[in-house]
Amino acid sequence: MTSIPSVNLEDFLSDDPKRKQKFIDEIGKAYQEIGFVALKGHFLDDKLVDGLYSEIKNFFDLPVETKQGYEIPGIGGQRGYISFGKESAKGKKEGDLKEFWHFGQYVEDDAERAKEYPKNVDVKELPAFNKAGKQTYQMLEKTAKYVLRALALYLDLDELYFDNYIHNGNSILRPIHYPPITEEPKAAERAAAHGDINLITLLMGAQGRGLQVQNHEGEWIDAIAEPDELMINVGDMLSRHTNNKLKSTIHRVINPPKELWGTSRYSIPFFMHPISEMKLDVLDSCIDAENPKQFDDITAGEFLNQRLIELGLKK
């Protein structure tokens, strides 16, 4: 496959069974073949998107000392600010050429679950920053819920199979700033080749060239969304749970050509995580004689902890 398929969530949400099945078939096929789709018909509107981009640009324009005041020790980078070059791809020494922020789950109906997660960090210099982050988080979480319902049906599971696992899940909204490049980066990239940890990732900000996806032939192809599209890809948790039937695809953000080194890039992925106790054991329906079980049993929380250590975010 040499391009990213486009699907429309309105098909799945329609009352027409044929349109709904069309969406299920299209997204399932895409995730088996390349692990990425471009999605129209999501729950974000232009006003919300524009407001969040304005706020995150304001935040990343703050003085370094101010931003570093929001870098919280001891929580593995799970909330607040993560400074430039701190995260590296699994197996890579060089830090990625990026700084970012983490918004986490807003638990409002489960006191015990709320204790499990670090609190979100308020930016006092920007009163609208956290409000825009929360609204975007919740609209992306809603979009992800319906994508996972479609995938549950594709996998011959109950449509609501994932619902209880993702309600109050450990999901993360990550506004990223890739600053201007000031010197030859040598081996470092804006985001080195990697697979995502989680169930699915919903990406805002893939409109310009930069994001690349590696297809099954090992070729790197550009993943460029239309203005009204999100890029949505399978993460390692879902790949593992489905015995690699739905594929977590390696992707990267390449450095721009030298004449564009002076420009910033912003993107905002939403990493949909389940609750920590979800078992990622391979689904029985995804095991057969031709596809024996490929992965050991593990919970989502255990898997996340392993990967945060590998990424250098946790000791």
C-alpha positions in Angstrom: 0.0 0.0 0.0 1.4 3.4 -1.0 -1.1 5.8 0.4 -3.2 6.2 3.6 -6.9 5.3 3.2 -9.5 7.9 4.1 -12.7 6.9 6.0 -15.6 8.9 7.4 -16.9 8.3 11.0 -20.3 9.7 9.9 -20.8 6.4 8.0 -20.4 4.4 11.2 -22.7 6.8 13.2 -25.5 6.7 10.5 -28.7 4.8 10.8 -27.9 3.0 7.6 -26.6 -0.6 8.3 -24.8 -0.6 4.9 -22.9 2.6 5.6 -22.0 1.4 9.1 -20.7 -1.9 7.7 -18.8 -0.1 5.0 -16.9 1.9 7.6 -16.2 -1.3 9.7 -14.8 -3.1 6.6 -12.8 -0.1 5.4 -11.1 0.7 8.7 -10.5 -3.0 9.5 -8.9 -3.6 6.1 -6.7 -0.5 6.4 -5.5 -1.5 9.9 -4.6 -5.0 8.6 -2.8 -3.6 5.6 -1.0 -0.5 6.9 -2.2 0.4 10.4 -3.2 4.0 9.6 -6.3 5.8 8.3 -7.2 9.4 7.7 -10.6 10.1 9.5 -13.2 12.6 8.6 -16.4 13.2 10.6 -14.8 13.4 14.0 -16.1 15.5 17.0 -13.6 18.4 16.8 -14.8 21.7 15.3 -12.6 24.4 13.8 -13.1 26.8 16.7 -11.9 24.3 19.2 -8.9 23.3 17.0 -7.9 26.9 16.3 -8.2 27.8 20.0 -6.0 24.9 21.1 -3.3 25.6 18.5 -3.3 29.3 19.6 -2.9 28.3 23.3 -0.1 25.7 22.7 1.9 28.2 20.6 1.5 30.7 23.4 2.8 28.1 25.9 5.8 27.0 23.9 6.7 30.7 23.3 7.1 31.2 27.1 10.6 31.5 28.4 12.4 28.2 28.9 12.7 28.9 32.7 8.9 29.4 32.9 8.2 26.1 31.0 10.7 24.2 33.1 8.7 25.3 36.2 6.0 23.0 34.9 8.3 19.9 34.6 7.1 17.7 37.4 9.7 15.2 38.8 8.9 11.6 39.7 5.9 11.0 37.5 7.6 9.7 34.3 6.6 12.7 32.3 2.9 11.8 32.5 1.7 15.3 33.2 2.9 18.8 32.5 6.0 19.8 30.5 8.7 17.6 29.0 11.7 19.5 27.9 13.5 19.5 24.6 15.4 16.3 23.7 14.4 14.4 26.8 12.4 11.6 25.0 14.1 9.2 22.6 12.7 6.4 20.5 13.0 2.8 21.8 16.6 1.6 21.2 17.9 5.1 20.1 20.4 7.2 22.0 19.7 10.5 20.5 16.8 12.5 21.9 14.0 13.6 19.6 14.1 17.2 18.5 10.9 18.2 20.3 9.4 19.5 23.5 5.9 18.7 24.6 3.1 18.9 27.2 0.8 16.2 28.6 -2.8 16.5 29.5 -4.2 13.4 31.2 -7.5 11.8 32.2 -10.3 13.9 33.8 -11.8 11.4 36.3 -15.1 12.7 37.6 -17.0 9.6 38.8 -14.5 7.3 40.4 -12.5 8.6 43.4 -10.2 5.5 43.6 -9.3 5.7 39.9 -8.6 9.4 40.3 -5.9 8.6 42.9 -4.1 6.3 40.4 -3.3 9.2 38.0 -1.1 12.3 38.6 -3.1 15.6 38.6 -3.2 17.8 35.5 -1.0 20.8 35.8 -2.5 24.3 35.5 -0.5 27.0 33.5 -1.1 30.1 35.5 0.3 32.4 32.7 -2.4 31.2 30.2 -5.9 31.0 31.7 -7.4 29.5 28.6 -4.7 26.8 28.0 -6.1 24.1 30.3 -9.7 24.7 29.3 -8.8 24.2 25.6 -6.8 21.1 26.5 -9.7 19.5 28.4 -12.3 20.2 25.7 -10.0 18.7 23.0 -9.1 15.7 25.1 -12.8 14.9 25.7 -13.8 15.3 22.0 -10.9 13.1 20.9 -11.7 10.5 23.5 -15.3 10.4 22.2 -14.1 10.0 18.7 -11.8 7.2 19.7 -14.6 5.4 21.5 -16.6 5.0 18.3 -13.5 4.0 16.3 -12.9 1.2 18.8 -16.6 0.2 18.6 -16.1 -0.3 14.9 -12.9 -2.3 15.4 -14.7 -4.5 18.0 -17.3 -5.4 15.4 -14.6 -6.1 12.9 -13.0 -8.5 15.3 -16.3 -10.3 15.9 -16.5 -8.9 19.5 -19.4 -7.2 21.2 -19.7 -3.6 19.9 -19.1 -2.2 23.4 -16.2 -4.5 24.2 -13.7 -1.7 24.7 -16.1 0.8 26.4 -15.4 -0.2 30.1 -11.7 -0.5 29.5 -11.4 3.0 28.1 -13.7 4.8 30.4 -11.4 6.7 32.7 -8.5 5.1 30.9 -4.9 6.4 31.2 -5.1 8.4 27.9 -2.8 11.3 27.1 -3.2 14.4 25.0 0.3 15.5 23.9 0.7 18.9 22.2 4.2 18.8 20.6 6.5 21.6 19.4 9.3 20.8 17.0 11.4 24.0 17.3 13.4 25.5 14.4 16.6 23.5 13.7 19.7 25.6 14.4 22.5 23.3 13.5 23.1 20.0 11.6 21.1 17.4 13.6 23.5 14.5 12.8 21.6 11.4 13.8 18.6 13.1 15.6 15.2 13.5 14.0 12.1 15.4 15.0 10.7 12.0 16.0 12.7 8.9 15.3 11.0 5.8 13.9 8.8 4.2 16.5 5.5 2.4 17.2 3.0 3.9 19.7 2.4 2.2 23.0 -1.3 2.5 23.3 -4.5 1.1 21.7 -5.0 3.8 19.0 -3.6 7.2 18.4 -5.6 10.2 17.0 -3.3 12.8 15.5 -4.1 16.5 14.9 -1.6 18.4 12.8 -0.6 16.0 10.1 -1.5 18.5 7.3 2.1 19.4 6.2 4.8 17.0 5.0 6.8 15.4 7.8 4.9 12.4 9.1 6.0 9.2 7.3 4.7 5.6 7.7 6.6 2.5 6.9 4.5 0.1 4.8 4.9 -3.7 4.9 7.4 -3.6 2.0 9.6 -1.4 4.2 9.0 1.7 2.1 8.5 5.1 3.8 5.3 6.9 2.6 4.1 10.4 3.4 1.0 10.6 5.6 -0.6 14.0 4.9 -4.1 14.6 6.2 -6.7 16.9 4.7 -7.6 20.0 6.8 -10.7 18.2 8.2 -9.0 14.9 8.9 -7.3 13.2 11.8 -4.7 10.5 11.3 -5.5 7.5 13.4 -3.2 4.5 13.9 -3.0 1.2 15.7 -0.7 1.2 18.8 1.3 -1.7 20.2 -1.4 -2.6 22.8 -4.1 -3.2 20.2 -1.6 -5.0 17.9 -0.6 -7.3 20.8 -4.2 -7.9 21.8 -5.2 -8.9 18.3 -2.0 -11.1 17.7 -0.8 -8.5 15.1 -4.0 -8.9 13.0 -4.4 -5.1 13.4 -0.9 -3.8 12.8 1.0 -1.2 14.8 3.0 0.5 12.1 6.4 2.1 12.5 6.3 5.9 11.8 8.5 8.9 12.2 8.6 12.7 11.8 11.4 13.6 9.4 13.5 16.8 9.6 12.4 19.5 7.0 14.7 20.4 4.1 17.4 22.9 5.1 15.6 25.9 3.7 12.8 25.2 6.2 15.0 24.7 9.3 13.9 28.0 10.6 10.2 26.9 10.9 8.4 25.3 13.9 6.1 22.3 13.5 3.2 21.6 15.9 1.3 18.4 16.2 -1.1 17.1 18.8 -1.5 13.3 19.2 -4.1 11.8 21.6 -2.9 8.4 22.9 -5.9 6.3 23.8 -5.0 4.1 26.7 -7.2 1.6 28.6 -7.3 1.3 32.4 -4.2 -0.3 33.8 -5.7 -3.6 34.7 -7.0 -4.4 31.2 -5.5 -7.7 30.1 -3.8 -7.5 26.7 -3.7 -11.3 26.4 -4.1 -12.3 22.8 -7.8 -12.7 21.8 -8.7 -16.4 21.2 -10.4 -15.3 17.9 -7.1 -14.0 16.6 -5.2 -17.4 17.1 -5.4 -20.2 14.6 -3.0 -22.8 13.0 -1.6 -20.2 10.6 -1.3 -17.5 13.3 -0.1 -19.0 16.6 0.0 -16.8 19.7 2.8 -14.4 19.3 2.8 -12.5 22.7 3.0 -13.3 26.4 0.1 -12.3 28.7 0.5 -8.8 30.2 -1.7 -6.0 31.6 -1.9 -2.6 30.0 -0.3 -1.0 33.1 2.7 -3.4 33.1 3.2 -2.9 29.4 3.1 0.9 29.7 5.6 0.9 32.6 8.1 -1.2 30.5 7.8 1.2 27.6 8.2 4.4 29.6 11.5 3.0 30.9 12.6 2.1 27.4 11.8 5.7 26.2 13.9 7.3 29.0 10.9 8.9 30.6 11.0 6.7 33.7 13.9 5.2 35.7 
